[in-house]
Amino acid sequence: MRIIDHFIAGAGTSSSAGRTGEVFDPNSGQVQAHVNLGSTVELEAAVAAARAAQPGWAATNPQRRARVMFRFKELVEADMDALAHMLSSEHGKVIADAKGDIQRGLEVVEFACGIPHALKGEYTQGAGPGIDVYSMRTPLGIGAGITPFNFPAMIPMWMFGVAIACGNAFILKPSERDPSVPVRLAELMREAGAPEGILQVVHGDKEMVDAILDHPAIAAVSFVGSSDIAHYVYRRGVEAGKRVQAMGGAKNHGIVMPDADLDQVVNDLSGAAFGSAGERCMALPVVVPVGDKTADALREKLIPAIEALRVGVSTDAEAHYGPVVNAAHKQRVENWIQTGMDEGAELVVDGRGFKLQGHEEGFFIGPTLFDRVTTKMESYKEEIFGPVLQIVRAPDFETAVRLPSEHQYGNGVAIFTRNGHAAREFAARVEVGMVGINVPIPVPVAYHSFGGWKRSAFGDVNQHGMEGVRFWTKVKTITQRWPDGSPDGSNAFVIPTMG
């Protein structure tokens, strides 16, 4: 059976710990590979390689580092089909969605190709008599990323694209559920011209995470995952003296005003709630129609649209979404559906028990719709992270603003309306980090930044864009004065003579 190794110092490396994890094919439910789970031994080897490579990489001028990023982008694009199939085979998302995963990561790499401009400092001439002041952004040294299973290409590239372009070495600890694509990305970065030790991949579980958080040579850690673990990563990393950004869970709301185009809303919700089987931190699992008339009309249109969704294997070009990542996650989602029923929500469409012919052991869940969900229900308060859409009815606009603002998560929110004043008022007042106006998944473009509020993010600096540059660098400020005269005290402006 295939073994997935670490990628350390430019080469595949087996583990000394002797522990492995199972990597499933979500379409069949069968184990397709084993991933070597590392320990402090593998991390120390990666840190040693990073220490050896990083000073020379930092001394490489930004334009030359950008050329490596350009070349990496070209190599990933050339390998797109193979990467997408590799990603789909371990995650379960359909091929088109897998390509989107890769492309959104590449957009941050494209931003990183402009790093010479992004690293420019500030300059003040004449801050005092004969005194100039300027600043420069310098790399931190060694950074690390701990990434989730749901975006095995995009989120690693969000992290290492900017970090490496800024002159850092980077150690990536991807999810052990779908680790092949991160390893392949590291191989392509090496092929693009990055020195050995600049991008490395170590696999592992909590033992590896703790080792990264505790290692004194790692200056900064970026994390994406559940909120409880994000809080743990943030607290432990900061206590160890690191710079930490830790992105957590989400429960994004979609507000539907009475004047919204419901046909467009239903189309948007179909993709935002059920795409990638709902395994997105920016999915839209809660829809908030304003007024019962709006809610009834929306529900009437949603039911046939949901029932028409095609669930299929990840290679099915006609499928809207594929299986969830593994059996444990399937059970978790189905448990939340049962919880919703037990709490009194109306189960309108039940996706449990879905079986795909020929793939009966696959990790498939049909699309699920709840109505009359209330804010007191645990199924509303917590992130389900599956193909489940909940309708929470709001009597008025004020309630619609309050619902996402008071939720424990504050990642993303969207409002659907034709009324510019309502949209402007909502965007200004809602207590959420990323807002979409008639945009169901408001993930910012790469040259802006990504980050939520409240329990959706721990730390003060967002991902990618200029926020990413600030996270992966530190500022050095120089105050300089050049006194008149030469070292021997003569007038420097007088032409020297031999006499």
N, C-alpha and C positions, 0 to 999 in steps of 0.2 A: 504494500500500500504506500501511496505517496507520502513523503515526509517533508514538512515545511520547516526549513532551518532559519536561524537568525541570519542577518546580513551585517557582518562586523568587519571593519577594515577592508572593505571592498570585496568580500567573499562570503559565500555561504558558510555558516558555522553551526555545528551541532551543539547540543546542550550537555553540560556535565552533570546536571541534576538528575537526569534519567526520568523526568516526568514529561508526559505529553497530554495534549488536549485533543478532543475529537472535533473534526470539521465536517459538517453534514452537507449533503446535497438536499436543500429544502424541498425540492420537487419530488424526490423519491423517499425522503426520510432516512436514507442510508448514509453511513459514514463513508466519506470519500477520501479523507486524508487525516493525518495526525500532525499536529504542530508541536514542535519542541518548546517546552516551557522552561525558561531560564531562571537563573538565580543571580546572586551578587557576583558570581564568577563571570558570567557573560556581560553584566553591566560594567564591571571593572575593565574588561577587555575593550568594550566600546568606549568608555571614558578615556582609556589610555590612547586609543587611536584618535579620538577627538582632540585630545590635548596635543598630540603630535601634529595634527593637520591644521588646527584652527589658527595659530598665529600667522602662518604663511598665507592662509586664505584671507584673513583680515587685512594683511598687508597688500593683497592683490587689489589693484584699483577698482572702484565700483563699476567702471565700464566693462572691464574684463569679467567681473563676476556676472554682470548682466548678460554678456555673451553666452555664458554657460546656461543661464536661465532660458535664453532664446533657443539654444540648442536642445535643452531638455523639453521645452514646449513642442518643438518639431518632432522629437522622438516619440513623445506621448501621442501626439496626433497621428503619427504614422502607425502606431501600435493600438489605435483606438478600438478596432473591432476585437482583437484578441483580449485586450484589457476588459472590455465590456462583457464578453462571454465569461471570462474568469471571474469577474465580479458577480455576475448574475448566478453563476453556478454555486457560489458559496453564500450569497446573501438571499437570493430568491427574487430580487426585483427584476422586472422585465428588461430586455436589452435596451430599449429606447430610454428607459429611466436610468439604466446603468451608464449609458453614454452621457446623459445629462449630469449625473454624479461626477463624471470625469471632467466634463466641460466646465462646470461651475468651479472646480478646482483649478483648471487651467486659466480661468479668468483672473484668479489671484496671482498665478505665475506671470501672466501678462502684465499685471500691475507691477510685479517685482522686477520685470525687465526694465522698468523706468527708475530703478533704484538710484542711479547717479543724481537724478533730480530730487528724489525724495530725501536723500541724505544731506542735501545742502543745508548748511547752518546759517546763522544770522551774523551780521557784521555791522558795527557802528564805528564810523571814522570820527575821530575828535571827541571821544567821550569825555576827555579832559585835555589839558594842555599837552599836546604831543602824544596822547594816549588813544589807542584803538582797542576795541573789544570785539572778539568774535567767538563763536561757538561751533563745535563739531559734534556729530553723533558717532559714537564708537560702539562696536559690538560688545555684547555682554560676555561672550566666551562660548560656553556650551549651554544650549537649550534643550529641552525635552518636550515631547508631546505625547499625551495619553488620549487615544481616540476611540470612539464607539464603533459598533458594528454597522450602524445604519448608513453611514457614508464613508466607506473604506478608502475612497480615492479623494473626494472633495475635502473633507476636514483635514487629513494629513497635509494636503497641498496648501490649504489655508494657513497652516502653521509653518511648515518648513519652507514654503516658497519665499515668504518675507524674511524669516529668520536667517536662512542661508544667504539670501541676497544682501542682507545687512552685514555679513561677514562672520556669522556664527557657525559653529558646528552644531549638528542637530541629531538627537537620539529619539527615535520614534518607537513607542510601545503601542501597537495597534490592538484592536480587539482580537482575541484568540478565536472568535467565531468565524471570521473571514479574513485571514491574514495574508493571502497570496498576493493581492494587488499592491499593498504597501511594500512588500519585498521587491516586486517588479519595478515599482517606481524608484526605489533606491538603486536598483541595477541601472535603470535608465539615467539617473542623475550621475552616476559614475561614468557611464558611457558618454554623457554630455560634456564631461571634462572636469567635474568636481573631484577634488583629491580624495583618496581613501580616508575615511574617517569623518568626512563632512556630513554625509547622511547615512545613518545606520539604523537598523531595525532589530529590536530585541523583543521577543515574545514572552508572555508570562501572565500571571494572575496577580493577586494582591501582594504576593511576595515581591514581585518585580516592581509594582507600583510604589510600595513602601521604600524599596531600595533607591528608586529614582528620587523620591521626595526627600530622602535623608542624605543623599550623596552630596558632600560639600563642594564638589567640583561643578555641579550642575547649577547654573545661576538662575534659571527661569524655567517654569513649567506651564504649559498650556494644556487644558483638559476640557473635554466635552463628554457628558454622560448624565446620569440621573442626579437630582438635586442633593440627595443625602450624601452620595459619594463626592459630588462636587464640593460640598461644604467640608467634608473630611480632607479632600485633597488640598483645598485652600488653607485650612487651618494648619495642617501638618507641614505643608510647604512653607508657609509664612513663618511658622515657629522655627523652621530650619534656616531662616534667613533668605529665602528665595523670593523672587518676583513671581506671582502666580495669577493667572486668569483661569477661572473654572466656570464653564457654562453648564447649567443644569437643565431641569425639565421644563415642560411647557404645558399650557392648556389654552391654546389660542382660540379666541372668539371671533365669529363673523357676524357683525351687526347688519340686519337687513331692514332698511327703512321702508315705509309704505310705498314710496315712489320708486323703489328699485325695479330694475328690469329682471323679473323673476326667472325668465328663461336663461338669461346670462348668469344669474346667481346659481341656478341649479347646475349649469354646465361647469361653473367654477368650483362649486362645492364637490362635484363628483370627482374632480381631480385632486382638489386640496385635501379632502377628507379621506379618500380611499386610495389615492396614488401611493405606490410603494407600500401597499398594505397598511397605510397609516403610520409607518415606522419613520416618521420625520419629526424633528423637534419644531419644525415650522408648519406642520400639518394644521388643518382647521377642523378640529373634532367637535367644536361647539358652535351652533348657529343660533343667533338670537334675533328672531323676527320681532319687530315692534308692533304690538297690537294683535289681537286674536284673528282679525281678518287677514292680516299679512301671514300669520302663522298657518292658518288653515289653507290658504292658497299655496303657500310654499310647500307644505306637507303633501298636498295633492299632486304637485308636480314632481316632488322628490321621489315618491314611491316608485312610479314606473321607471324613472331614470336609474334608480339604484338597482331595481330588479333587472335592468337591461345591461348592467355591468358584467363584463366577461372576466372571470377569474381563470387563469391558466398557468401553464408552466412558464418559466422565465424566458424561454426561447420562442414562445407563441407571439408572433407579431401582431395578432389581433387582440391579445389580452390587455385589459386595462391595468391589472396588477397580478402579482404572483403570490407565492406562499410567504409566510412569515419565516423568521430566520431559523428557529428550531422548535422542538416539541415543547420545551419548557415555556417558551414565550407564547406559543399557541395556547397552552393551558392557562397561562396568566391572563391573556385577553379574554378567553371564554369564562374565566372566573369573574372578571369584571362585568361581563354581560349578565351573569347570574346575579351578581351583587346589585346591579341596576334594577333588575326585576324585583329582587327581594326588598329594595328600598321603595318600591311603588311607582317607578317610572313605567311608562307604557312602551312595551316592546312592539314596534310597528313592523320591522323586518328583522328576522333572526338569522344570523349567518353561521350559527353553530351547526355542526354536523355536516358541513359541506364536504362532499367527496368528489374528486375529479377522476373521471374514468381512466383507468390505466395508471393512476398515480394515487391510489387510495391511501397510501402511507405517507404522502406528502403533508407538509405543514400548512394546509390551506384553511382559511376562514372566509366565509362569505361576507358580503357587506351587511352591516347591521345599522338599524336606525331606531333611536329612542325618541319619544315625545314626552312632554310634560315632566321634564327633568327639573329638579329644584336645586337651589344653591346649598341646601342642607345635606344633600346626598354625597356620600363618599365617592361614588362613581363620577360625580361632577368635580369634586375637589382634587382628585388625583389624576395623573396622566395614565391613560389606558394604552396608548402607543400601538394601536391596531386599527383595523378597518371598521371603526365604530363612530357614528355621528350622533350627537345628542342635540335635541331641540330644547332650548330654554326660552320660554316665552317672556317677553318684557312688555309691560303695559304702556311704556312711554320712553322718550329719548333719554331722560334723566336716568332711568333704570338701566338702559343700555350702556350708558357711560360708566355707571357705577359697577356693573357686574365684572368686567375685566379689570377695572381699577382696584377692586377689593379682593380679587383672587390672589392666592399665594404666589402664583407664577405671573411673570410679566414679560414674556418673550415677544410675542407678536399678536396683532389684532388687525382686523379689517372691517371697513364699513362700506356697505353697498347703498348708493344713493345717487340721485340726479341733482340733489340740492347742494350747491357749493358752500352755502353758509353752514349747513348741518355738518358737512364733511370737515370744514375748517374748524368749527367749534369742537367737534369730536377729537380731531387730531391734537388740538391744543390742550384739551382737558384730560384725556385718558391717560392713566398711569401705567403705561406699557412702553417697552423700549423700541419696538419697531411697528410702524403703523402703515397699513395699506388702505388706499382709497380706491375702491373698485378694483383692487389687486388682492387676490385671495391669499397669496403666499408672499408677504412683503420682505423677501430676502434682499438686502441692499446689493447694489453692484459692487464690484471688487474694489473700486477706488473710494467707496464710502466704507463704513465699518459695520460689523455685525455684533450685536450684544443686547441682551434683555435686562430687565430690572427684577428686583425682589429676589425670590428664590430661583430665578432663572439664570442668575449670574452672580458670581462672587469674585471680587476684584474690581479695580477702578478703570481698567483699560480694555477696550473691545478688541475683537479680532479683525484682521486685515485692514486694508486702506492705511491712512496715515496713523491711525491708532495702533495698527500692527507694527509699523516702523518704530513708533515711540515705545511699544512694549519690548521689542527685541534690541533696543539700543539704550545707551546712557549718554547724557550730555556732558561734554567737557567745555568749560568756558575759559577763554584765555584773555587776559588783560596785558597789553604790551606797550612798552615805550622804548623808543630808540633815541637816546640822548645825542645831542650834537657833538661833533668832534671825533677824532680818531683815538685809538687806545693810548697814544703817547701824549694826548692833550692838545695836539695841533688842530688847526681849523681844517675840517674835512672838505671845505668848499674851495680851498686855495690849491691851485695846481702845484704839485710838489716839484721842487727843483733840486738840482745836484749841488747847488752852492750852499 
